[in-house]
Amino acid sequence: MRLSSTGGISESLVKRGAAAGYLFDPQILPDGKSLLYTMTKNNFSEQRVMVKSLESGESKEVISGWHLGYAPTGHIVYWPGSSSNLFAIPFDLKKLAVSGGPFALVENVDEAAVSQSGTLVYTSVAQAQAQPAQTLVWVDRKGNEEPITAPPNNYGQPKISPDGTRLAVAVGPSKWKIFISGTSFVKPSPS
């Protein structure tokens, strides 16, 4: 859905047929003219990374897999098929097409997020299996880790702010809450 910053009526950017399955993780690409998203079959047996031109309305499959996000390096970061390994593949914004081969980023990733500045944050499969004792870290492009001041817990659905300085993450599972990180890990005030 797209909604003007001034409010109004929302507009559906992608319409799916009954047999199309589910749509996940929409992201407007830096050109502002196209949308990247994941489409799955109803039984989640297949995932496809799709791109849609918002000018022409044309949608097409980019690669097989589950998209995490478009990185400022010109790559789509994604999970291929049912793999827990995270990959990146070069993507040409003008042609809306892959422009090279995939390469591995991180192995055994359970959940992850990539910011518009290129920061990657993730939990490993081992951390997920050891729930609720997960810890959060920032990881730079060289693989250097910096701990986030947050108690070990069961974290999920991480999202990085557009400026790459803050992290929103769900904490649960009994009663899911959203927490935001900054220089310290704080709980948002109730609205």
C-alpha positions in Angstrom: 0.0 0.0 0.0 1.1 3.6 -0.7 -0.1 6.5 1.4 0.7 10.1 1.0 2.7 11.7 3.9 -0.3 14.1 4.2 -2.8 11.3 4.6 -5.7 10.4 2.4 -6.7 7.2 0.7 -4.2 4.4 0.4 -3.4 2.9 -2.9 -2.5 -0.8 -3.5 0.8 -1.1 -5.4 0.6 -4.8 -6.0 -2.5 -6.8 -6.6 -2.4 -10.5 -6.3 -4.7 -13.2 -7.6 -6.2 -15.8 -5.3 -3.6 -18.4 -6.4 -0.6 -16.0 -6.1 0.1 -16.5 -2.4 1.4 -13.9 -0.1 3.4 -10.7 -0.5 6.1 -9.7 1.9 8.8 -7.0 2.7 7.9 -4.3 0.1 10.7 -1.7 -0.5 10.6 1.3 -2.7 14.0 1.3 -4.6 16.2 4.5 -4.6 15.0 5.5 -8.0 11.5 6.1 -6.4 10.0 4.4 -9.5 10.1 0.8 -8.6 9.1 -1.6 -5.9 11.0 -4.7 -4.7 9.1 -7.4 -2.8 8.8 -11.2 -2.1 6.0 -13.3 -3.4 5.3 -16.8 -2.0 2.9 -19.6 -2.9 0.0 -20.1 -0.6 1.9 -23.0 1.1 5.2 -21.1 1.2 6.9 -23.8 -0.9 8.4 -21.3 -3.3 9.6 -17.7 -2.8 10.3 -15.2 -5.6 11.9 -11.8 -5.4 9.9 -9.5 -7.6 10.3 -6.0 -9.0 7.5 -3.8 -10.2 7.9 -0.6 -12.2 5.5 2.0 -10.6 5.5 3.8 -13.9 4.5 1.0 -16.3 2.9 -1.3 -13.8 4.9 -4.2 -15.1 6.0 -6.9 -12.5 8.7 -9.5 -13.1 10.6 -12.1 -11.2 14.2 -11.1 -10.4 15.5 -14.2 -8.6 14.2 -17.2 -6.7 14.4 -16.6 -2.9 13.3 -14.3 -0.1 14.5 -10.7 -0.4 15.9 -8.9 2.7 16.5 -5.6 1.1 18.3 -3.5 -1.5 21.7 -2.3 -0.3 23.3 1.1 -1.4 26.1 -0.9 -2.9 23.7 -1.9 -5.7 22.9 -5.4 -4.5 19.8 -7.2 -3.5 20.4 -9.1 -0.2 18.4 -12.3 0.0 18.0 -15.9 1.2 17.9 -18.3 -1.8 15.1 -20.9 -1.4 15.0 -22.6 2.0 18.7 -21.8 2.7 19.6 -20.1 6.0 22.7 -18.5 4.3 22.4 -14.9 3.3 23.5 -13.9 -0.2 23.9 -10.7 -2.3 23.5 -10.2 -6.0 24.2 -7.1 -8.1 21.1 -5.4 -9.4 20.9 -2.8 -12.1 18.3 -0.1 -11.1 17.9 1.2 -14.7 17.2 -2.2 -16.2 15.5 -3.6 -13.1 17.5 -6.8 -13.6 20.3 -8.8 -12.0 23.7 -7.7 -13.4 26.0 -10.4 -12.0 26.2 -13.6 -10.0 25.3 -14.1 -6.3 27.9 -14.3 -3.5 27.6 -15.5 0.1 27.5 -12.9 2.9 26.7 -14.7 6.1 26.0 -18.4 7.0 23.2 -19.7 9.2 21.1 -16.5 9.5 17.7 -16.7 11.2 16.5 -13.1 10.9 18.1 -10.0 9.5 17.7 -6.4 8.3 19.8 -4.1 6.1 19.6 -0.3 6.3 19.7 2.2 3.5 23.2 3.0 4.5 24.2 -0.7 4.1 24.4 -1.7 7.8 23.4 -5.4 8.3 22.1 -6.7 11.6 21.1 -10.4 12.1 20.5 -13.2 14.5 22.1 -16.6 13.8 20.2 -19.9 13.6 22.1 -21.0 16.7 20.9 -18.0 18.6 17.3 -18.6 17.4 17.5 -22.2 18.6 18.8 -21.1 22.0 15.9 -18.7 22.6 15.4 -16.7 24.6 19.1 -16.0 25.1 19.7 -13.9 21.9 21.9 -10.9 21.9 22.0 -8.1 19.4 25.0 -6.7 17.6 25.8 -4.2 14.8 27.9 -5.6 12.0 29.8 -3.4 9.6 30.7 -4.3 6.0 34.0 -5.8 7.2 32.3 -8.2 9.6 33.3 -6.3 12.7 30.7 -6.7 15.5 29.7 -4.0 18.0 27.3 -5.2 20.8 24.0 -3.3 21.2 23.2 -2.6 24.9 20.2 -4.9 25.3 19.6 -7.8 27.6 19.5 -11.3 26.1 16.0 -12.1 25.0 13.8 -13.5 22.2 14.2 -11.0 19.3 12.5 -11.0 15.9 11.6 -8.9 12.9 14.6 -6.4 13.1 14.2 -3.2 11.0 17.0 -0.6 10.7 16.1 3.2 10.5 16.8 4.9 7.2 19.9 6.7 8.6 21.3 3.3 9.9 21.6 4.5 13.5 18.7 2.8 15.2 17.1 -0.6 15.3 13.4 -1.5 15.9 13.0 -5.1 17.0 10.1 -7.2 18.3 10.7 -8.8 21.7 8.6 -11.8 22.8 7.2 -14.3 22.4 4.5 -14.4 25.1 3.5 -10.7 24.6 5.3 -9.2 21.7 6.5 -5.6 22.2 8.5 -3.3 19.9 11.7 -1.8 21.3 13.9 0.8 19.7 17.7 1.0 20.0 19.9 4.1 19.9 22.8 4.7 22.1 20.9 2.7 24.7 18.1 0.2 24.3 14.9 1.9 25.3 11.3 1.1 25.4 9.0 3.6 23.6 6.6 5.5 25.7 3.0 4.3 25.6 0.7 6.3 23.2 
